[in-house]
Amino acid sequence: MLDLRPVLFVVGLLLSVLALAMIVPALVDLVAGHPDWQVFAASFAVTLFVGVALMLTTRAGWSGFTLRQGFLMTTLAWLVTATFGALPFAFSELQLGFTDAFFESMSGVTTTGATVIVGLDAAPPGILLWRAILQWLGGIGIIVMAVAVLPMLQVGGMQLFRVEAFDTDKVMPRAAAIAGGIALVYVAMTALAALILGYLGMGAFDAVAHAMTSIATGGYSTRDGSIGHFDSAAIDYAICVFMILGSVPFVLYLRAVRGDLLALLRDAQVRWMLAILAAAIAILVIELTRNGIMEPEQGLRYAAFNAISIMTGTGYATTAFDTWGGFAMSMFFMLMFVGGCAGSTTCGIKIFRFQVLAAIAGAQLKRLMQPNGVFIPYYNGRPIPEGVSISVMSFFFFFAATFGFLAVALGLIGLDFVTALSGAASAIANVGPGLGEVIGPAGTYAPLPDAAKWLLSAGMLLGRLELFTVLVLFMPHFWRN
């Protein structure tokens, strides 16, 4: 029998943290004189009660986690957080139905950024801040999980980073110390981003909210026009930097803080990510200027921002890039799947998996030329273990299969081809906006049927937790002793 006590204890702890986070938007609404502060107060009480009750009833009789408990705890943590995080949306002035409230909350904690809320400019300040807080908490949560949990669970090749994060790192020898160091870096980067955005012309509230969702690569904005509302090149370029910073492995920041300033440049993931972004931006700028859509300077500004936003899975928008033509749309569709680096706040397939796959394919090509030769694929100067190779190739297969299933299911519900295809890609890669008129950069997911929203919510969870963490729970063998 699977012992659920440690799992429920951690879930209770997370709910208690979530409840404390609800105090902030409650105070904001109270100061603004908005009655929704009562909604946050009631949600705080309910969430804290359940969280503390779970902790008190499961605090004794266990000493650690097994592998199965780790899988269950990870999935339950995101599901329960999204469920209780939906309470303010469901009972606020917005009066969202439970489906819409859960969708908005799941999109927040998975840092997807897809929204069903229409009229953000007039929305209560507490709700706007709550959306940012959910993404900010989801961002730090996925970093800690990528460093401490996924390598242990050997999900999708993440075991490749177990040694880097704990053994050779030697920055901080214990997992708790590493998580604490990452949290401090995360908070410091968010504060710095807020100060810079405020200096560049954003109001204090907007600056704080966008700093939280930029570093978390989440993409929730306080405005219907997203970042395009501010119409500032300086703000656009600043947020570009913040999105890239959020896409870098946070363990490398710890090394840089401890004196190893070149750690970021030495990492192959970072170099590949920057190279892919530079190539994509250059191609888009050439395409925009060649077709007379924009002048080179304007093209660089908009191509850089939207390419970085889509590839990192942030989902901000500054213009309707779905009007740039078929080639640009194909580029953005492909960038949706790429993602940033492992150990960052970004989503998608992630750079290291493309590197591993390229190394394996290169070794295979050499074997075809020299059948008797011994060719070993390398990653970051180290041989790639066979288990990692199998995990990465399995991840690619399940990612493609899940994407295909979601797209077909959305089509069966009645969505058009572009909406179904880009919606599935956006959900599983945790990007946010899709393509087309309905869910494009200027649209929302509000018009979609409830069945589509539940499917997309499931896709967000699968994509955020690297597929296997969730799929393994559906195996009968998982629940046997």
N, C-alpha and C positions, 0 to 999 in steps of 0.2 A: 504493500500500500504506500503510495506517495505521500510523504509527510508535507502537509501544506503550511505548517506553522512558520517556518522561515520565510516562505513566499509571502504569506499574508502580513507578516511583521513588516517586511520591506514596503509592501503596498500601503500599509497603514502609515508608515513613516513618510512616504511620498505624498499621501493625501494630507497629512498634517502640514507639510511644507507648502502644498498647494493652497491650503486654507489660509495660511499666514500671508501668502502672496495676494489673496483677495482683499486684504485690509487696505492695500495701497489704492486700488481703483475706488474702493468705498470712500476713503478719505478725499480723493479727488472729486468725486461726485458730491460729497457733503460740502466741501468748500465752494464748489460751483453752484450749490443750491439745487442740484438735480435729485429728484426722488429715487433714482435708481441705486442710491447708496444703501437703501433698505434691502434691495435685491442682493447686493454683494454681502451685506451683513448676514442675511438669512442663509445664503450659500456658504459663507464662512462657517456658520454654526453647524450646518448639516455635515459639511466636509470634515471639519475638525472632529465632530462627534464620532463619525464613522472611522476616521483615521486613528484616533486615540483608542477607540474600542478595539480595533484590530490589533494594535500594538499591545494593549494590556492583556488581551486574551491569548496572545501567541508568544509572549516574551520569554517564556521559560520552556525548558525541555529539549532544546536543540543547540547545536554548537557550530554548525557550518552548512554550506550548500553542497548538494550533489549536482552532477551535470544536468539531470532532468529538472531539478528545482531551478537551476539557472535559466534554462530555456523558458519554463513556465513563468518565472518571475519577470523576465524581460518583456514578454508579450503582455502579461497582465498589467504591468506597470503602465504601459502606454495606453492600453484599453481603458483602465479604470481612471487614469488621469484625464483622458479625453471625455469620459462620461461625466465626471464631476465638474470638469472645466466647462461643460456645456450648460450648467445650471444658470449662470448669469445671462447667457444668450437667450435661454428659453423664457426667462421671467422678466427680462428687462423691457424697456420701452419699445424695443424692436419687435417684441412678440413673435419671435421665430418659433416655428414648429419644432418638435423634438428632432426630426430628421435634419432640418437645416442647422439647428443648434449643435448637434453632434458633428455634422460635417464641418462646420466652422471651427469647432474645438479640435477635432482630429487634424484638420488642416493646419491649425496653429501648433500643436505639440509635435507634429511631424515636420514642422518648418516648411510645409508645402506652399502655403500662401494663396491657395484657391479660396475664393470667398463667395458667399451667397448674399451678402449685405449690399443693398442698394442705397445710396445716399450717405456715404461716409462723412461728407462735409458737415452734415447736420446731425450726426450720431452723437449720443451722450459721450462725454470725455472719458468716463469710467470704462465703458465698453471698448473704446479705441485703445485705451491703455491696457486693458485686459488682453486684447488680441496680441499686443506687443509682448506682454509678460509671458503669455503661453509660448510664443515662439522663442523668446529668450531662454526660458526654462528648458524647452525642447532642445535648443542648441547646446547648452552646457550638458544636458542629459546624454545626448548622443555622443559627445566627445568623451565623457567618462566611460560610457558603455563601450566605445570603440577601443579605449585603452585598457580597461579592466575586465570587461565581460566577454566581448566577442572573440578575442584571442583564445580565451579559455574554452569557449564553446566551439572553436575551430570552424567558424562560419565563413564560407565564401573566400577562403584564403587569408582571413584576418589573423590566423595563427602566425603568419609571417612577421607580425609586429609584436609578438609577445616578447621576444628577446630585445628588440629595439626599445620597447617601452619600459622594461623592468631590469633586464640584466646589464646590457652594455650601456644603458643610459647613464647610470651611476650619478645622475643629477640628484635624485632623491630615491633612496632604496626601497621605500615601502609604497604600496598602492595608495594608501590613504594620503600620504604626503604628496604623491604625484597628482592625485585628484584635487587636493587643496591648492597646489601650485597652479594647476590649470585654471581653477576657479578664480584665483587672484588675477591671473593674466586676462581672463575673460572679462572680469569686472573692470579692470583698468582700461582695456581696449574699448569697452562700451562707453566708459566715462569720457575718454579722450575723443571718441567719435562724436559724442553729444556736444562737447565743448567746441569742436571744429565746425559742426553743422550750425550751431548757434552763432558762431562768429561769422559764418558765411551768409547769414540772413534768415535762417529758420527761426520761428518762435521757440521758446523754451520747451513747450509741450511737444511740438512736432520734432524738435531735435532729439529729445530723449527717446521718443517712440521709434523714430527712424534709426537711431543709433543701435537700439536693441535688436531691431529686425534686420539691420544690415550686417552686423557682426554674426548674428545667428543664421545669416543667409536665408531668411524666412520670407521676406517680401511683403508682409502686411503693411499697408500705408494708412495714414489718417485721412487721406484725400482720395476722392473718386478718380482724379487724374493721376494718381500715384506720384512719382517723383516729377513727372512732367508738369504737375500743377505749379511747381516753384519756378520753372522756366529759367534755370540758372546753370550755366556751364560749369561754374566752380563747384556747385553742389553735386552735379552729375559726376564730375571727375573725382571728387572726394569720396562719394559713395562707391565708385568703382574700386578705389583703393581699399575701402572697408570690406567690400565683398570678397576681394582677393585675399585679404588678411584672414577672413573667416574661413577661407578654403584651404589654408595651409595647416599641416599637422601641428597641433598645439604643443605637443611634446618638444618640437623644435624651438618654440619660443622659450621654453624652460631652459634649454641648452644655451640659447642666446643670452638670456638673462644671467646665466652662470658663467658667461665669458666666452662661450664658443659662438662668436658672431657669424662665422661662416657656415654654420650648420644648415641654415636655410638654403644657401646656394649649392651646397654639396649634395643635397637630397635630390635623387633622380626624379621623384614624383613632382617636386616643385618646378624643376626645370622643364619637364614635359608639359605640365599644366600651363606655364607661362608661354611656352613655344606654341602650343595648340591655340591659346587665346590670341597670341600675336598674329598667327597665320589666318585665323578666322576673321579677325578685325580687318586685316589688310585686304583680304578677298572681298569682304563686304563693302569697304570703302571704295575699292576699284569698281565694284558693281554699281554702287549708288551714283558715283560720279560719271561712269560710262553711260548710264542710262539717263543722265540729266535729272535725277531725282533730288540730289543735293550737291552743294559745293563741297570741295574736299575737306575744309575745316569743319563744316557742319556735319558732313558724313562721318568724319572721325569721331566726333562727339557722340552721335547717336548710335553708330555701329559699335563703338567700344562699350558704351553703357549697356546696350541691350544684349550684345553677345556675352558679356561677362555675367549679366543678370541671368540669362537663360542657362549658360553652361554650369554656373555655380549652383543653379537651382533656387536662386533668390526669388525671381519672378517679378521684380519691379519693372516698370515700363515708363519710357519718356515720350514715346510716340507710337502710332499705330503701325508697327513694323510688319503687320500682315498685309500691308498695301505695297510692299517693296518688290513684289514680283515673285514668280515661282522659284527662281534660284535661291533668293534670300530665304524663302520659307523652307526650302529643303535644307539649307544650312542650319537654320534655327531648330528644325526637327531633329537633325542629327546631333546638334549640341546638347539637346535636352538629355540625351542618354549618357553623356560623358561624365559630368560631375567634376568634383575637385579631388582633393587628396584624402586618403584614409586618415582617421584621427582628427578630422576637421568637422565643421558643422554642415558640410555640403552632403548632397545625396547623389543619386545616379549610380552608374556602374563603378565609377571612381578610376582614377588614373592608373593606380598600381596594377589593376587587373588587365588593362590594356598592355601595360609593360610586360607583365608575366606572359600573357598570351602571345605577344610579339616575340619574346625570347623563346618560348616553346616552339612557335612556328618556324623561327629561324633555325633552331637546332634540327627540326624535322627536315627542312629543306637541305641542310648540309648532309644529313644521313642519306637522303635520296641520291646525292651526288657521290657520297663515299659510304656505301652500305656497311663497311667493316670499321668505320671510324667511331670514336666515342665523343659525342658532343653533349655538353652539359649546359642547359640554360641558366643564365645568371640574372639576378635582380640586385641592383645597388652594389654590385661587386661580389655578391655571395651566391653560391649555387642554390637553385630553387629546389626544395625538397619535393619528392614525388607527391606527397600528400597535399601540398599547396597547389601543385599543378592540377591535380584531380579536382580539388575544391573550386579553383577558379574556373575551370572548364565547365564544371557542374553548375556554377553560378550563372555563367553565360547562357547555358541551356535553359535553366529555370526562369531566368529573367525574360528571355525571348518567348518562352511558352506562356508565362503569366501575362506578358504584354499582349500576345495574340489572343489569349482567352478573354481578357478584359475588353479589347477592341471588338471582338465578335459579340460578346454579351451586350455591350453598349449598343451595337448595331441592331441586335435583336429587340432591344427595348424600343428602338425607333429613332435613334440619333443618326444624323447624316454621316457620311463617310469621314469627312474631315474632322468633325466634332468627336466622333467615336475614336478615331485613330489618335488624334492629338490629345484628347482627354485621357485615354489610357496611358499614353506616354508621359503626360504631365503628372498623372497620379503616381505611377510606379517609380518615376524618377524624382518625385517630390519637387516639381518645378513651380506649379501654380497656374499661370495662364496657359491656355492652349492656342490653337489656331482657328481661324474662321470667325464668323460674325458673332456667334453666341458666346463662346468662352475665350475669345481672343483677348489681346492686351487691353482693349477698351470695354470688355464685357464681364459678366459674372456668371456663376454657375446656378444662379437662382431659377432660370427658366427650365432647367433640366427636371425630369420626373424623379420622384423620391427613390425609385429603384436604382436609377443611375447614380444618385448621390451615395447610396449605401455601397454600391459596387466600387465607386471611386474612393470612398472612405477605406474600404478593405484594401484597395490598391495602394493607398498612401501608407497604411500600416505595414503592408508587405515590403514596400520599397524602403521605408525608413529602417526596418529591422532586418534588412539584408535577406529577405525571403525565407531562408532556411529556419531562422529562429521561430517563425510562425508556422511554416509548413510541417515541421517535425511534430507539432502537436496533433496533427491529423493522422499520424501513423498509429495503428493499434498497438504496435510493439512498444511505443513510448509509455503507454499506461499500464503495461504488464510489469509485474515484479521481476 
